Amino acid sequence: MAFSEFETAANQKALSWFMDQVRPPVHIRPELDIGYTVIGQTVDIFEIRLDWQDKSTIRHHPVSRIKFVRTEGRWRLYWMRGNLKWSTYDPDPEHRTLQSALGVVKADALGCFFG
């Protein structure tokens, strides 16, 4: 089920706050930036970088995945392990709001998201 207009507006507000907090300065963004996609009830956050060997190629590197579980009314936070599989972020896997989950990604206390 898609998000309602109210949920979409709240999610967009949280994502705008997050992007304002974590994006690098404007002069660096052509080489390194942060982006996100919202597909269904899943928000994927990723780094956007130039390929180190071929500067004409842009790479997207996953940072975090946040899924809304409607039956539970909670957001579940994931990080990508070295085996390239998503795992729940065990110190703090569930959140009532997207803003709360994004706050954990921003803080990155264990270096799982941005290293």
ABEGO torsion letter per residue (X at the ends): XBBBAAAAAAAAAAAAAAAAAABBBAAAAAABBBBBBBBEABBBBBBBBBBAABAABBBBBBABBBBBBAAAGBBBBBBBBAAGBBBBBAABABBABAAAAAAAAAAGAAGAAAX
